[in-house]
Amino acid sequence: MGADAVPITVHEAALAELAPGLKALMRTEMSEGLAREARWDDVDKETFIRFAQFAYIGDYSTPTMIVKPSVPAADQTPRPPSPDDDFFLPANQADKNRAYPRAAPVTKTIPVFKDLIYPRPMPQFNFEGTYNLKVGDGMGKNIGEILHIHASLYVLAQKWGVDRLKRLTLFKIHKTLNLFSLDALRLEVVVGFVRYIYSDERTPDLASKVDELRELVRQYIVANAEFTSRNTTFLALIEEGGALARDLWKYV
């Protein structure tokens, strides 16, 4: 936390048991261990409080996500089949009764995002309602805040090797993205979320594979390609190039 931040007291053992790196920070001859304090200047207060909450109970709280009903999408009724859809066409009207071979369709199955599996880690204490996501009706203005909470904890968990927290945040991000349907305003929020994730300061740009949170986002974009591919805000993001454009191209 920053230089003017108010110190937050947490039991040493609670953090030390989360990961070897944190145990080394707390219990070795490092200056932080000797002073019994550590400065995390790259972590905001609210993220650290949730991180400490996870250290004690194996879960963290978030505000109720306000979701306004989506505006009905434009009619997506498939058009009637056209003769031009055939790979081989009859030469004339008399040939229409003759059997002609058809080209085998080349398809790539687009994953159903809601069916992707992100296993839920068991909480340290089985409190009632643990991991339940809260949704309320309203103007739908805090979706970005909720996504940012989960993503910032993923970044912190990855930095310190807290695998269980990483898995929990992936589980919650996946569930959160399934709680609302995309429209133009919500896609603006998702684009901001993608920008946050795809910063190399937050998630690693891996040489031979894709970071787990980046992969979740990639799957979400691909699953919603019918919408994202026609949205100018999202297309502007793709035009910037970088790791996101490369990762999407790898999927294609």
N, C-alpha and C positions, 0 to 999 in steps of 0.2 A: 504494500500500500504506500501511498505517497508520503512525502516528508511531513505534512501537516496532519496525517491520519491519526486518529485516536487508537491507542494500542488495544488489541483484543486478546483476552486471556483464554487459552485453551490448554487442557491437560496434555502434557507432553506425550503420554502413552497413547492417547486417542489418535494423534497424528502419526506417531512413530509406527504404529501397527498397520498403517494403510499400505506402505510400500517400503522397500529397502532404502530407496533414496531419502525418504523422509526420516527413517530411523537413523541413517547416517547423519543427517542434518541435526537431529535432536540429541544424539547420544555419543558423538565422537568428540575429538579435540578441535573440531572446527570452531571458529569464533562464535557462531550462532549457538552451538551447544554449550559453550562455556558461559556465555552471557545469558542463557536461557531465554533468548529472544531472537527472532528472525524478521528481516525486512523483505517483504514481497512487493516491490515497487510497481510491478507490472500487473498486480491484481487489485481490483476495486473492492471496496468494503463489502458490498452486498454479495459478491461472488465468494469472498472468503468466508462470510458468515454461513452461506449454504454449504461450502466445503467442510466447515467445522461441524455443521449439522449432520452431514453425511458421515463424518468420522464417528459421531456418537451413536446414531441410530440406523445408519445404512440407507438413508433416504434424505431428500431435501424438499422444501416447500416452494411453491410458486403461487402467484396470484391466480385468481379465477380468470380464465381466458374468455374474453367477451367476443362472441361470434354473432354477427348480424346475418340473417338469412341472405343467401346469394340471390342476385338477380337471375331469373331463368335464362339459361343459355339459348342462343339462336337455334332454330330447328336444325337438327342434325340427321333428318330422315335421309337414308341413302337414296340416290337417284336410281331410276329404273335402269336395267342393263341395256347397254348399247351394242349394236353389231360391231362397233369399233373396238369393243373389249376383246373380241376374238383374235387369236393370234393368226389363224388361218381363216380366210373368208371365202365363201362361194364365189365363183367367177360370174355367175349369172343367176337369174331367178330359178331356172330349172335345176340348178345344182343344190338348191336349199334342202332337198330331201336326201342328199347324199351325206354319208358320214365323213367328217373331216377330223383329223387329229387336232387336239388342243395342246398348247404348250403347258407343261406342268407349272403351276404358280410357284414363284420364288418368294418365300415369306420369311420374316424374322419375327419371332414371338416377342412382343413387347410385354415386359413383366407387369403383373397387376401389383401396384405398389402396396396396397393394403395387405396383400398376401405374403409379402416378404417377412421373414422371420428374424426378429432381433430378440433373443432370449432375455427374459427378465431375471436379473439376479435376485436371490432371496434377501429380504432385509435382515439386519442383525436382530431386530426386535419386531415381532409380527403384530404391529399395531393395526387396529381396524382401519381399513381404507387406505393402507399403504399402497402407493403407486397409482391411486385413482386420480385421473385427470379431471379437473373441474372446469366446466364450461357454463357460461351464462349468456343470456340474451342482452343485446345492447348495440352500440354503434360499431363494434368490431375494430377498436383502435389499438388494442394491446397485443395482437398476435405477434408482432415483431419483438416486443419486449419478452414474451414468453420464449420464443425461439432463441433469442440472445442469451437468456439465462441458461438454457440447456447447453448452448454452444460454448459459452465462456467456461462452464464447468468441464466440458469435454477437453477444452484446450489445457486447462489446469491439470486435469487428470492425466492427460497424455504427457505433459511436461515432467510429472513426478512418477509416472509409471503406476498410477492407481487404476489397474485394469477393471476392477469391479465398478468403479464410478464411470469409467468410459462406457461400459456395457449398459449401465443404467441410463446415461444420457442418450445413447443411441436408441434405446427402447422408448424413451420419452419423446424424443424428436420425431421418431417414426409415428408414434401414436398421435402426437400433436398435429403433424401434417395431414393426418387422416381425418381430423376433426372439422376441416373446412374444405370447401370446394374453391377452385381458383376463379377469380374474376380479375378485371384489370387492376383494381386497387390492391387486392391481395397479392397479385404478382409483383407489384412495386415493393411490397414488404419482403417477399421471397427473394427478389433480386438483391435487396440489401443484406439479407441473410446469407446468400451465396457469396457476395463480396466479402463479408466478414470471414467466412469459412476459408475461402480461397486465397487469403493473405498468407504468404509464406511465413510470416511472423507468428501465425496461429496454428496452422496445420502443415505438416511436412509435404513437400513435393517429392514423392518417392520415385526411385529410378525404375523399378521393375513391376510395381503395382500401384494401386490407388489407396490413399489413406481411407480408413473406414468411414469417417464422416463425409469426406468428399464423395465416396462411393454411394452413400445413402442419398446425397443430394443429386448425384448424377442419375440414379435410378428414378428419383422423383421427377426430374426434368424430362427424362425419356418417356416415363409413363404418362406425362401430361403434354406430350409433344404436339398434339392436335391444337392445343391452346398456345403453348409457349412459342411455337414456330411461326405464329402469326402476330405476335405481340411486339410492337416497336421497341418498348423498353427492354425486353429480353433480348431482342435481336441486336440492339445497341451494345449490350453486355458481351454478346458473342463476338461482335465486330472488334472488340478490344483485344481479342486473341488471348494469349496466355495459357495457363494450365487448364482452365475450364474448357476452352475450345478444343484443346488437345485431347482431354479426357472424354469429351463427348464424341469426338471423331473416332477415338479408339473403339468406342462402343459401336458406332456405325460400322 
